[in-house]
Amino acid sequence: MSNFTSPNLINDRHTSENTEETDTLLLNRIDNQNNVKNSNQETNSKTKKNSKMSHDHPDDEVSRSNKIGSAVFYGASSFLIMNVNKAVLTTHHFPSANVLALSQISSTVIILFVLKLFRVISYPDAKIDVLKKIFPLPMFYSAFWTIK
């Protein structure tokens, strides 16, 4: 019925006395192999669907114009914040650069939190293990300013 050259199938054919029984065994093996392939394909397609669903946005690809717009906005923001800092510290004689930096950092965190709350932007939540990994950075910063 079928022409297979697999050693297991040939051995089954030689050891079996009834060819109909052998053909039935072969067909059952083929069906089992097809079922395994189909279940693997279903599992792969479910995994792909789940991985797509795990993201907040359905389109993972960001357009080129969005990337360029983000870079331009970042550059403009950096330039403006530098000019504002210079104006506040020199022209208006603000007494503490640290207070200015702290107020800018806290307002940035609040703005990002509100934007995430309204689903305008998305970013991963803060986790303790990430904080533990980056915690040495403030220590290096403090040590640098202490030694200097």
N, CA, C and O of each residue as an XYZ file, in Angstrom:
592
protein
N       0.824     -1.182      0.000
C       0.000      0.000      0.000
C       0.872      1.250      0.000
O       0.720      2.085     -0.892
N       1.785      1.418      0.968
C       2.662      2.573      1.040
C       4.093      2.127      0.880
O       4.456      1.028      1.300
N       4.904      2.965      0.280
C       6.316      2.642      0.093
C       7.139      3.506      1.036
O       7.446      4.659      0.734
N       7.493      2.934      2.186
C       8.317      3.624      3.158
C       9.643      2.896      3.257
O       9.699      1.671      3.145
N      10.713      3.654      3.469
C      12.020      3.030      3.616
C      12.549      3.160      5.029
O      13.705      2.830      5.291
N      11.727      3.633      5.935
C      12.145      3.781      7.314
C      12.438      2.407      7.902
O      11.647      1.484      7.704
N      13.565      2.236      8.630
C      13.915      0.925      9.192
C      12.829      0.365     10.097
O      12.548     -0.833     10.069
N      12.213      1.241     10.908
C      11.172      0.744     11.809
C       9.994      0.186     11.022
O       9.431     -0.847     11.387
N       9.630      0.851      9.968
C       8.500      0.403      9.176
C       8.830     -0.884      8.426
O       7.977     -1.763      8.298
N      10.069     -1.002      7.926
C      10.465     -2.234      7.228
C      10.476     -3.389      8.210
O       9.990     -4.473      7.890
N      11.029     -3.177      9.416
C      11.054     -4.235     10.418
C       9.648     -4.650     10.801
O       9.374     -5.837     10.974
N       8.760     -3.685     10.933
C       7.377     -4.023     11.251
C       6.766     -4.875     10.142
O       6.015     -5.808     10.426
N       7.068     -4.576      8.916
C       6.494     -5.307      7.797
C       7.025     -6.754      7.780
O       6.273     -7.690      7.509
N       8.320     -6.926      8.070
C       8.894     -8.266      8.032
C       8.457     -9.115      9.215
O       8.301    -10.329      9.080
N       8.262     -8.508     10.346
C       7.903     -9.301     11.516
C       6.422     -9.623     11.551
O       6.009    -10.575     12.213
N       5.641     -8.863     10.865
C       4.205     -9.112     10.875
C       3.859    -10.175      9.845
O       4.381    -10.176      8.730
N       2.985    -11.062     10.230
C       2.601    -12.127      9.306
C       1.443    -11.686      8.422
O       1.288    -12.200      7.314
N       0.664    -10.789      8.867
C      -0.505    -10.381      8.118
C      -0.261     -8.986      7.536
O      -0.059     -8.031      8.287
N      -0.278     -8.860      6.207
C       0.014     -7.581      5.563
C      -1.075     -6.555      5.825
O      -0.800     -5.357      5.894
N      -2.296     -7.016      5.968
C      -3.368     -6.063      6.265
C      -3.149     -5.439      7.640
O      -3.382     -4.247      7.840
N      -2.706     -6.247      8.562
C      -2.424     -5.760      9.902
C      -1.265     -4.769      9.870
O      -1.293     -3.754     10.565
N      -0.262     -5.059      9.074
C       0.882     -4.176      8.926
C       0.460     -2.856      8.294
O       0.878     -1.790      8.748
N      -0.357     -2.917      7.262
C      -0.826     -1.704      6.609
C      -1.643     -0.843      7.569
O      -1.541      0.384      7.548
N      -2.440     -1.477      8.398
C      -3.217     -0.736      9.385
C      -2.297     -0.046     10.387
O      -2.519      1.107     10.756
N      -1.250     -0.773     10.826
C      -0.280     -0.182     11.744
C       0.426      1.016     11.103
O       0.626      2.048     11.743
N       0.800      0.861      9.833
C       1.475      1.951      9.132
C       0.566      3.163      8.992
O       1.001      4.295      9.201
N      -0.673      2.937      8.645
C      -1.617      4.045      8.499
C      -1.857      4.740      9.840
O      -1.993      5.962      9.895
N      -1.907      3.961     10.913
C      -2.073      4.549     12.244
C      -0.875      5.421     12.618
O      -1.030      6.487     13.214
N       0.334      4.946     12.257
C       1.534      5.742     12.540
C       1.515      7.045     11.739
O       1.855      8.109     12.259
N       1.119      6.951     10.490
C       1.049      8.148      9.652
C       0.031      9.123     10.225
O       0.283     10.326     10.283
N      -1.128      8.602     10.653
C      -2.144      9.469     11.260
C      -1.624     10.123     12.529
O      -1.859     11.307     12.770
N      -0.910      9.337     13.347
C      -0.344      9.885     14.583
C       0.679     10.981     14.284
O       0.706     12.014     14.954
N       1.519     10.748     13.271
C       2.516     11.757     12.897
C       1.823     13.021     12.397
O       2.245     14.130     12.726
N       0.774     12.864     11.612
C       0.037     14.029     11.125
C      -0.635     14.778     12.271
O      -0.668     16.009     12.283
N      -1.167     14.032     13.228
C      -1.792     14.670     14.386
C      -0.776     15.456     15.199
O      -1.072     16.547     15.689
N       0.435     14.894     15.343
C       1.491     15.585     16.085
C       1.884     16.857     15.345
O       2.056     17.904     15.969
N       2.029     16.782     14.020
C       2.376     17.970     13.236
C       1.291     19.031     13.356
O       1.591     20.212     13.531
N       0.035     18.615     13.262
C      -1.069     19.572     13.363
C      -1.125     20.224     14.737
O      -1.356     21.428     14.850
N      -0.913     19.424     15.786
C      -0.951     19.999     17.132
C       0.221     20.945     17.348
O       0.079     21.955     18.038
N       1.398     20.627     16.760
C       2.545     21.540     16.856
C       2.254     22.846     16.131
O       2.603     23.921     16.618
N       1.614     22.755     14.967
C       1.273     23.965     14.227
C       0.260     24.804     15.003
O       0.368     26.030     15.038
N      -0.727     24.151     15.628
C      -1.716     24.878     16.423
C      -1.056     25.553     17.612
O      -1.378     26.694     17.943
N      -0.125     24.843     18.258
C       0.580     25.405     19.404
C       1.402     26.610     18.977
O       1.417     27.633     19.661
N       2.090     26.487     17.836
C       2.893     27.613     17.347
C       2.017     28.810     17.017
O       2.382     29.946     17.318
N       0.866     28.566     16.401
C      -0.008     29.692     16.052
C      -0.595     30.329     17.318
O      -0.742     31.549     17.377
N      -0.933     29.515     18.336
C      -1.430     30.071     19.592
C      -0.355     30.887     20.287
O      -0.644     31.939     20.856
N       0.911     30.401     20.244
C       2.013     31.122     20.859
C       2.208     32.463     20.174
O       2.428     33.477     20.836
N       2.127     32.470     18.847
C       2.279     33.731     18.120
C       1.157     34.692     18.476
O       1.399     35.884     18.662
N      -0.081     34.184     18.574
C      -1.200     35.045     18.935
C      -1.021     35.600     20.336
O      -1.274     36.780     20.575
N      -0.578     34.739     21.283
C      -0.389     35.193     22.660
C       0.722     36.218     22.746
O       0.618     37.179     23.509
N       1.806     36.028     21.963
C       2.881     36.999     22.021
C       2.426     38.329     21.447
O       2.864     39.379     21.918
N       1.570     38.314     20.454
C       1.044     39.567     19.919
C       0.112     40.224     20.931
O       0.069     41.450     21.028
N      -0.625     39.428     21.674
C      -1.586     39.973     22.618
C      -0.904     40.501     23.866
O      -1.498     41.285     24.605
N       0.352     40.082     24.119
C       1.004     40.519     25.338
C       1.447     41.975     25.252
O       1.724     42.586     26.284
N       1.522     42.548     24.055
C       1.905     43.939     23.900
C       0.683     44.828     24.061
O      -0.449     44.421     23.800
N       0.944     46.044     24.497
C      -0.144     46.986     24.670
C      -0.685     47.474     23.335
O      -1.882     47.730     23.203
N       0.189     47.603     22.348
C      -0.217     48.134     21.064
C      -0.259     47.015     20.030
O       0.647     46.182     19.994
N      -1.295     46.977     19.183
C      -1.380     45.919     18.184
C      -0.290     46.032     17.126
O       0.183     45.010     16.628
N       0.120     47.241     16.772
C       1.184     47.418     15.786
C       2.496     47.580     16.514
O       2.731     48.600     17.162
N       3.372     46.560     16.411
C       4.659     46.639     17.080
C       5.619     47.532     16.310
O       6.551     48.091     16.888
N       5.397     47.666     15.016
C       6.284     48.470     14.207
C       5.931     49.950     14.366
O       4.771     50.349     14.268
N       6.952     50.730     14.609
C       6.781     52.158     14.731
C       7.208     52.772     13.404
O       8.260     52.427     12.864
N       6.401     53.670     12.887
C       6.713     54.243     11.587
C       7.965     55.113     11.659
O       8.357     55.585     12.727
N       8.569     55.308     10.520
C       9.784     56.107     10.436
C       9.519     57.542     10.882
O      10.348     58.151     11.558
N       8.360     58.080     10.501
C       8.044     59.454     10.891
C       7.885     59.575     12.407
O       8.239     60.605     12.981
N       7.356     58.535     13.064
C       7.251     58.565     14.532
C       8.633     58.551     15.175
O       8.866     59.236     16.170
N       9.544     57.771     14.606
C      10.904     57.718     15.148
C      11.603     59.061     14.989
O      12.246     59.552     15.917
N      11.472     59.646     13.809
C      12.106     60.941     13.566
C      11.466     62.016     14.444
O      12.164     62.857     15.011
N      10.141     61.985     14.555
C       9.443     62.945     15.415
C       9.875     62.830     16.865
O      10.043     63.840     17.549
N      10.057     61.603     17.338
C      10.507     61.397     18.723
C      11.909     61.959     18.928
O      12.186     62.593     19.946
N      12.791     61.725     17.962
C      14.163     62.231     18.074
C      14.185     63.760     18.063
O      14.911     64.376     18.843
N      13.396     64.369     17.185
C      13.343     65.837     17.111
C      12.759     66.404     18.403
O      13.268     67.395     18.927
N      11.700     65.787     18.920
C      11.090     66.251     20.170
C      12.077     66.141     21.328
O      12.161     67.041     22.164
N      12.828     65.030     21.376
C      13.820     64.845     22.439
C      14.898     65.912     22.352
O      15.284     66.497     23.364
N      15.383     66.165     21.141
C      16.419     67.187     20.960
C      15.919     68.570     21.344
O      16.620     69.322     22.021
N      14.705     68.909     20.912
C      14.129     70.219     21.240
C      13.905     70.355     22.743
O      14.164     71.413     23.317
N      13.425     69.285     23.383
C      13.193     69.318     24.838
C      14.500     69.528     25.585
O      14.568     70.323     26.522
N      15.531     68.816     25.169
C      16.831     68.953     25.840
C      17.374     70.368     25.693
O      17.880     70.952     26.651
N      17.265     70.912     24.486
C      17.753     72.270     24.242
C      16.980     73.290     25.087
O      17.577     74.178     25.696
N      15.669     73.157     25.120
C      14.851     74.106     25.882
C      15.101     74.004     27.386
O      15.172     75.020     28.077
N      15.233     72.789     27.884
C      15.444     72.637     29.331
C      16.808     73.200     29.726
O      16.965     73.749     30.816
N      17.789     73.064     28.840
C      19.108     73.629     29.111
C      19.024     75.160     29.167
O      19.602     75.791     30.052
N      18.297     75.745     28.212
C      18.151     77.205     28.203
C      17.355     77.705     29.410
O      17.688     78.736     29.994
N      16.316     76.979     29.777
C      15.530     77.368     30.953
C      16.390     77.292     32.210
O      16.352     78.195     33.046
N      17.157     76.226     32.344
C      18.028     76.092     33.515
C      19.039     77.237     33.591
O      19.268     77.814     34.654
N      19.635     77.551     32.446
C      20.626     78.639     32.432
C      19.974     79.970     32.814
O      20.535     80.754     33.579
N      18.785     80.207     32.270
C      18.091     81.460     32.571
C      17.705     81.536     34.048
O      17.870     82.577     34.684
N      17.198     80.449     34.580
C      16.763     80.453     35.985
C      17.949     80.616     36.921
O      17.862     81.349     37.906
N      19.044     79.953     36.631
C      20.191     79.985     37.548
C      21.013     81.258     37.421
O      21.567     81.728     38.415
N      21.107     81.832     36.217
C      21.968     83.016     36.071
C      21.170     84.312     36.106
O      21.487     85.211     36.885
N      20.155     84.420     35.285
C      19.421     85.671     35.183
C      18.583     85.935     36.425
O      18.572     87.044     36.958
N      17.888     84.911     36.874
C      16.998     85.086     38.028
C      17.677     84.772     39.358
O      17.056     84.894     40.414
N      18.930     84.375     39.316
C      19.747     84.092     40.507
C      19.076     83.110     41.467
O      19.013     83.343     42.674
N      18.575     82.001     40.902
C      17.976     80.962     41.748
C      19.083     80.368     42.609
O      20.155     80.067     42.084
N      18.865     80.186     43.918
C      19.962     79.825     44.813
C      20.449     78.367     44.713
O      21.600     78.090     45.053
N      19.609     77.439     44.258
C      20.020     76.028     44.332
C      19.737     75.286     43.026
O      18.592     75.159     42.593
N      20.804     74.809     42.423
C      20.660     73.999     41.207
C      20.070     72.635     41.539
O      19.379     72.041     40.711
N      20.336     72.133     42.746
C      19.804     70.821     43.145
C      18.282     70.857     43.272
O      17.604     69.908     42.878
N      17.745     71.938     43.817
C      16.290     72.068     43.940
C      15.659     72.150     42.556
O      14.611     71.555     42.307
N      16.295     72.881     41.669
C      15.801     72.983     40.300
C      15.792     71.612     39.624
O      14.808     71.247     38.981
N      16.877     70.853     39.765
C      16.966     69.519     39.165
C      15.925     68.580     39.770
O      15.282     67.818     39.048
N      15.759     68.632     41.083
C      14.774     67.774     41.752
C      13.356     68.105     41.297
O      12.545     67.201     41.094
N      13.051     69.385     41.137
C      11.707     69.751     40.681
C      11.471     69.299     39.240
O      10.366     68.879     38.898
N      12.484     69.379     38.406
C      12.343     68.912     37.025
C      12.171     67.392     36.961
O      11.358     66.894     36.182
N      12.915     66.669     37.758
C      12.805     65.204     37.778
C      11.425     64.783     38.285
O      10.780     63.910     37.704
N      10.980     65.417     39.380
C       9.678     65.024     39.932
C       8.536     65.384     38.984
O       7.581     64.620     38.852
N       8.626     66.541     38.324
C       7.556     66.885     37.371
C       7.576     65.943     36.170
O       6.513     65.613     35.643
N       8.734     65.508     35.729
C       8.821     64.537     34.625
C       8.178     63.218     35.016
O       7.423     62.639     34.235
N       8.471     62.741     36.216
C       7.886     61.479     36.687
C       6.363     61.593     36.770
O       5.646     60.680     36.358
N       5.877     62.697     37.294
C       4.421     62.891     37.412
C       3.764     62.945     36.037
O       2.723     62.325     35.823
N       4.367     63.687     35.101
C       3.804     63.784     33.746
C       3.781     62.418     33.070
O       2.783     62.053     32.447
N       4.870     61.659     33.187
C       4.908     60.317     32.582
C       3.861     59.400     33.202
O       3.222     58.623     32.493
N       3.680     59.481     34.513
C       2.686     58.655     35.182
C       1.280     58.985     34.703
O       0.479     58.085     34.446
N       0.978     60.277     34.582
C      -0.357     60.685     34.125
C      -0.592     60.249     32.672
O      -1.675     59.775     32.329
N       0.428     60.414     31.824
C       0.288     59.984     30.429
C       0.091     58.472     30.318
O      -0.664     58.003     29.466
N       0.762     57.718     31.169
C       0.567     56.267     31.165
C      -0.821     55.914     31.693
O      -1.461     54.986     31.199
N      -1.277     56.647     32.683
C      -2.604     56.415     33.250
C      -3.698     56.592     32.197
O      -4.670     55.837     32.173
N      -3.537     57.590     31.330
C      -4.509     57.841     30.266
C      -4.179     57.091     28.975
O      -4.795     57.330     27.936
N      -3.205     56.184     29.048
C      -2.795     55.325     27.926
C      -2.358     56.107     26.687
O      -2.592     55.683     25.555
N      -1.735     57.228     26.916
C      -1.151     57.991     25.817
C       0.202     57.390     25.456
O       0.568     57.318     24.283
N       0.941     56.958     26.478
C       2.225     56.301     26.281
C       2.214     54.984     27.051
O       1.340     54.744     27.884
N       3.191     54.142     26.761
C       3.332     52.892     27.525
C       4.806     52.643     27.793
O       5.664     52.915     26.954
N       5.076     52.129     28.961
C       6.414     51.729     29.354
C       6.260     50.668     30.432
O       5.224     50.607     31.094
N       7.288     49.819     30.621
C       7.166     48.745     31.615
C       7.112     49.297     33.035
O       7.688     50.342     33.339
N       6.408     48.570     33.894
C       6.310     48.963     35.292
C       7.653     48.776     35.990
O       8.448     47.918     35.606
N       7.893     49.576     37.005
C       9.115     49.452     37.794
C       9.037     48.180     38.631
O       8.005     47.878     39.230
N      10.131     47.446     38.662
C      10.202     46.215     39.451
C      11.391     46.292     40.391
O      12.386     46.960     40.111
N      11.269     45.605     41.493
C      12.308     45.632     42.522
C      13.642     45.112     41.987
O      14.690     45.674     42.304
N      13.620     44.051     41.182
C      14.882     43.488     40.688
C      15.612     44.472     39.774
O      16.843     44.504     39.763
N      14.872     45.271     39.011
C      15.508     46.285     38.164
C      16.116     47.379     39.036
O      17.222     47.851     38.771
N      15.394     47.775     40.069
C      15.920     48.800     40.974
C      17.182     48.316     41.684
O      18.108     49.096     41.904
N      17.222     47.036     42.040
C      18.418     46.484     42.673
C      19.602     46.489     41.715
O      20.744     46.701     42.124
N      19.317     46.254     40.431
C      20.399     46.241     39.443
C      20.981     47.634     39.219
O      22.190     47.770     39.033
N      20.144     48.669     39.232
C      20.649     50.007     38.950
C      21.022     50.786     40.210
O      21.509     51.912     40.107
N      20.805     50.219     41.389
C      21.084     50.936     42.626
C      22.550     51.341     42.781
O      22.811     52.392     43.365
N      23.516     50.570     42.292
C      24.915     51.028     42.438
C      25.208     52.352     41.725
O      26.173     53.028     42.082
N      24.422     52.733     40.749
C      24.694     53.978     40.032
C      24.654     55.212     40.929
O      25.560     56.041     40.840
N      23.646     55.374     41.792
C      23.700     56.536     42.693
C      24.889     56.496     43.645
O      25.412     57.539     44.037
N      25.310     55.302     44.013
C      26.475     55.180     44.897
C      27.743     55.660     44.192
O      28.563     56.363     44.782
N      27.895     55.266     42.908
C      29.048     55.736     42.142
C      29.010     57.255     41.984
O      30.039     57.923     42.083
N      27.829     57.785     41.739
C      27.671     59.233     41.590
C      28.057     59.935     42.890
O      28.794     60.921     42.871
N      27.563     59.430     44.009
C      27.881     60.035     45.303
C      29.373     59.927     45.608
O      29.985     60.874     46.103
N      29.950     58.767     45.307
C      31.383     58.583     45.537
C      32.202     59.522     44.664
O      33.217     60.053     45.114
N      31.783     59.731     43.437
C      32.482     60.643     42.539
C      32.496     62.049     43.099
O      33.540     62.701     43.086
N      31.359     62.541     43.595
C      31.285     63.897     44.110
C      31.955     64.021     45.485
O      32.401     65.106     45.860
N      32.025     62.940     46.218
C      32.714     62.967     47.514
C      34.224     63.047     47.312
O      34.916     63.789     48.009
N      34.726     62.270     46.346
C      36.173     62.256     46.074
C      36.607     63.570     45.442
O      37.695     64.064     45.740
N      35.795     64.133     44.594
C      36.139     65.358     43.898
C      36.161     66.488     44.892
O      36.432     67.630     44.523
